[in-house]
Amino acid sequence: MTSGTFQPARPSASTPRRPRFVLVPRRTAETGRSRGPRGLMWSWPDSVDPQAVRDDLRQARTGALRCRRGIVVLAVLGLGTGALMSLFQTGVIRHLPDPPIRRFHSDRVNASYAAYQYGVPAGPLSVALHATSLLLASAGGRGRATRPAWLPFAAAGKAAVEAGAAARYLFHRLPVVERSWCAYGIVDAVLRIGMFVLSLPEACEAARETFLEGRSTP
């Protein structure tokens, strides 16, 4: 087990922050950076400090944070569509309005066997998944691609699985199985694919920091 020394984190010159300490291995104490197996960053100072997270989320203008804000917007919209489907699938409302276009039958799609196949309606499941995406997008500050690197990987992995399920829903279940279209399900599927696209830049940055730079760091 690697021995360590406590080293005070350097305060920012622009924004006052409360003192905090970070456990850093002795062999890298002079650099202020630490890496675990395979180059994974395990130092968490800027990612968990409440003031740093608040300032980054509200004021920083990096590309990764712009993508995360986009995911937040899409997740909130997804909560709305999931809530409407949940109201219908639990009997709170009796009808989902459809656009005046042929083959749009949202009631039929949302009352089908597939919508209840896991023992719980698809609407509440959708709400839970979007809430998880919202949580992952808002966790950590702007440096989370390196500290801790697992957050971008978790967000992108979850988004990839959901984007694949959304594509299957759009191109197989609706036109082949249901032979009907659901406006709410289509919107939900497009939102999930959009969240996957927005999660890729930060995941690529995290992979570069974790694996490429990790190999070059002695």
C-alpha positions as CSV (number, residue, x, y, z in Angstrom):
1,M,0.0,0.0,0.0
2,T,1.5,3.4,-1.0
3,S,2.3,5.6,1.9
4,G,1.2,9.2,1.7
5,T,1.5,12.6,3.1
6,F,-1.1,15.3,3.6
7,Q,-0.5,18.3,1.4
8,P,-2.7,21.4,1.5
9,A,-4.4,22.2,-1.8
10,R,-3.4,25.5,-3.4
11,P,-6.2,28.1,-3.1
12,S,-7.4,29.9,-6.2
13,A,-6.3,33.5,-6.7
14,S,-9.6,34.6,-8.2
15,T,-12.1,32.8,-6.0
16,P,-11.7,32.3,-2.2
17,R,-12.2,28.7,-1.1
18,R,-12.3,27.0,2.3
19,P,-9.1,25.2,3.2
20,R,-9.0,21.5,2.4
21,F,-6.4,18.7,2.3
22,V,-5.7,16.1,-0.3
23,L,-3.9,12.8,0.2
24,V,-1.1,12.6,-2.4
25,P,1.5,9.8,-2.8
26,R,5.0,11.0,-1.7
27,R,6.6,10.1,-5.1
28,T,4.3,12.6,-6.8
29,A,3.9,15.2,-4.0
30,E,6.1,17.7,-5.8
31,T,3.9,17.6,-8.9
32,G,0.6,17.9,-7.0
33,R,-0.9,15.2,-9.2
34,S,-1.6,11.5,-8.4
35,R,-2.5,8.6,-10.5
36,G,-3.7,5.1,-9.5
37,P,-3.5,1.9,-11.5
38,R,-3.6,2.4,-15.3
39,G,-3.3,6.1,-14.8
40,L,-6.7,6.6,-13.2
41,M,-6.9,9.9,-11.2
42,W,-7.9,9.3,-7.6
43,S,-7.4,12.8,-6.1
44,W,-10.8,14.5,-5.6
45,P,-10.3,18.0,-4.4
46,D,-11.9,20.2,-7.0
47,S,-14.6,17.7,-7.8
48,V,-16.2,17.5,-4.4
49,D,-15.7,21.0,-3.0
50,P,-19.2,22.5,-2.9
51,Q,-18.0,26.0,-3.8
52,A,-15.9,24.9,-6.7
53,V,-18.7,22.7,-8.1
54,R,-21.2,25.6,-7.7
55,D,-18.9,28.1,-9.5
56,D,-18.0,25.7,-12.3
57,L,-21.6,24.7,-13.0
58,R,-23.0,28.2,-12.9
59,Q,-20.1,30.2,-14.5
60,A,-17.6,28.1,-16.4
61,R,-17.9,28.1,-20.2
62,T,-15.9,25.1,-21.3
63,G,-17.1,22.9,-24.1
64,A,-17.6,19.9,-21.8
65,L,-19.8,21.9,-19.5
66,R,-21.9,23.3,-22.4
67,C,-22.5,19.7,-23.4
68,R,-23.5,18.8,-19.9
69,R,-25.9,21.7,-19.7
70,G,-27.4,20.4,-23.0
71,I,-27.9,17.0,-21.3
72,V,-29.6,18.7,-18.4
73,V,-32.0,20.4,-20.7
74,L,-32.8,17.2,-22.6
75,A,-33.2,15.2,-19.4
76,V,-35.7,17.7,-18.0
77,L,-37.7,17.6,-21.3
78,G,-37.6,13.8,-21.0
79,L,-39.0,14.0,-17.4
80,G,-41.9,15.9,-18.9
81,T,-42.7,13.2,-21.6
82,G,-42.2,10.4,-19.1
83,A,-44.5,12.1,-16.7
84,L,-47.3,12.3,-19.3
85,M,-46.9,8.7,-20.2
86,S,-46.8,7.7,-16.5
87,L,-50.1,9.5,-15.9
88,F,-51.7,7.6,-18.7
89,Q,-50.2,4.2,-17.9
90,T,-51.3,4.4,-14.2
91,G,-54.9,5.5,-15.0
92,V,-54.7,9.1,-13.9
93,I,-55.7,10.3,-17.4
94,R,-57.6,8.3,-20.0
95,H,-56.2,9.7,-23.2
96,L,-53.0,11.0,-24.7
97,P,-53.5,13.6,-27.4
98,D,-52.0,12.8,-30.8
99,P,-51.0,15.0,-33.7
100,P,-53.5,14.8,-36.6
101,I,-51.4,12.5,-38.6
102,R,-52.2,9.0,-39.8
103,R,-51.0,6.0,-37.7
104,F,-50.4,8.1,-34.6
105,H,-52.0,6.1,-31.8
106,S,-50.2,7.0,-28.5
107,D,-52.9,5.3,-26.4
108,R,-52.5,2.0,-28.2
109,V,-48.7,2.0,-27.9
110,N,-48.6,3.1,-24.2
111,A,-51.2,0.5,-23.3
112,S,-49.5,-2.4,-25.1
113,Y,-48.0,-5.5,-23.4
114,A,-44.5,-4.2,-24.1
115,A,-45.1,-1.1,-22.1
116,Y,-45.7,-3.2,-19.0
117,Q,-43.3,-6.1,-19.7
118,Y,-41.0,-5.4,-16.7
119,G,-43.8,-5.4,-14.2
120,V,-43.8,-1.6,-14.0
121,P,-45.1,0.8,-16.7
122,A,-42.5,2.2,-19.2
123,G,-43.4,5.8,-18.2
124,P,-42.1,5.7,-14.6
125,L,-39.0,3.8,-15.8
126,S,-38.4,6.5,-18.3
127,V,-38.7,9.2,-15.5
128,A,-36.2,7.3,-13.3
129,L,-33.7,7.0,-16.2
130,H,-33.9,10.7,-17.1
131,A,-33.5,11.6,-13.5
132,T,-30.3,9.5,-13.3
133,S,-29.0,11.2,-16.5
134,L,-29.8,14.6,-14.9
135,L,-27.8,13.6,-11.8
136,L,-24.8,12.3,-13.7
137,A,-24.7,15.5,-15.9
138,S,-24.8,17.8,-12.8
139,A,-22.3,15.9,-10.7
140,G,-18.8,17.3,-10.3
141,G,-17.1,20.4,-11.6
142,R,-15.3,21.2,-14.8
143,G,-12.3,19.0,-13.9
144,R,-14.3,15.8,-13.6
145,A,-12.8,14.3,-16.8
146,T,-9.7,13.8,-14.8
147,R,-10.9,13.8,-11.1
148,P,-12.8,11.4,-11.0
149,A,-12.6,10.1,-14.5
150,W,-15.4,7.5,-14.0
151,L,-18.2,10.1,-14.1
152,P,-17.9,10.8,-17.8
153,F,-17.5,7.1,-18.5
154,A,-20.7,6.3,-16.5
155,A,-22.7,9.0,-18.2
156,A,-21.6,8.0,-21.7
157,G,-22.0,4.3,-21.1
158,K,-25.6,4.8,-19.7
159,A,-26.4,7.1,-22.6
160,A,-25.0,4.6,-25.2
161,V,-27.2,1.8,-23.8
162,E,-30.3,4.0,-23.8
163,A,-29.5,5.4,-27.3
164,G,-29.4,1.8,-28.6
165,A,-32.7,1.0,-27.0
166,A,-34.2,4.2,-28.4
167,A,-33.0,3.4,-31.9
168,R,-34.6,-0.1,-31.7
169,Y,-37.8,1.5,-30.4
170,L,-37.9,3.9,-33.3
171,F,-37.0,1.6,-36.1
172,H,-38.4,-1.8,-35.0
173,R,-40.9,-1.7,-32.2
174,L,-43.1,1.2,-33.5
175,P,-43.1,0.4,-37.3
176,V,-42.9,-3.4,-37.1
177,V,-44.3,-4.6,-33.8
178,E,-46.9,-1.9,-32.9
179,R,-47.5,-0.7,-36.4
180,S,-48.4,2.6,-34.9
181,W,-46.6,5.8,-33.8
182,C,-46.4,7.4,-30.5
183,A,-45.5,11.1,-30.4
184,Y,-44.3,11.0,-26.8
185,G,-42.2,7.9,-27.3
186,I,-40.6,9.4,-30.4
187,V,-39.7,12.6,-28.6
188,D,-38.3,10.5,-25.7
189,A,-36.2,8.4,-28.1
190,V,-34.8,11.4,-29.9
191,L,-33.9,13.0,-26.5
192,R,-32.0,9.9,-25.5
193,I,-30.0,9.8,-28.7
194,G,-29.2,13.5,-28.3
195,M,-27.9,12.9,-24.8
196,F,-25.6,10.2,-26.1
197,V,-24.2,12.5,-28.7
198,L,-23.6,15.3,-26.1
199,S,-21.9,12.8,-23.7
200,L,-19.2,11.8,-26.2
201,P,-16.9,14.9,-26.1
202,E,-16.3,14.6,-22.3
203,A,-16.0,10.8,-22.5
204,C,-13.3,11.2,-25.1
205,E,-11.5,13.8,-23.0
206,A,-11.7,11.4,-20.0
207,A,-10.3,8.5,-22.1
208,R,-7.4,10.7,-23.3
209,E,-6.6,11.8,-19.8
210,T,-6.9,8.4,-18.3
211,F,-5.2,6.1,-20.8
212,L,-3.0,8.2,-23.1
213,E,-1.6,10.6,-20.6
214,G,-1.6,7.9,-17.9
215,R,0.8,5.8,-20.0
216,S,3.1,8.7,-20.6
217,T,3.3,9.6,-16.9
218,P,5.9,7.7,-15.1
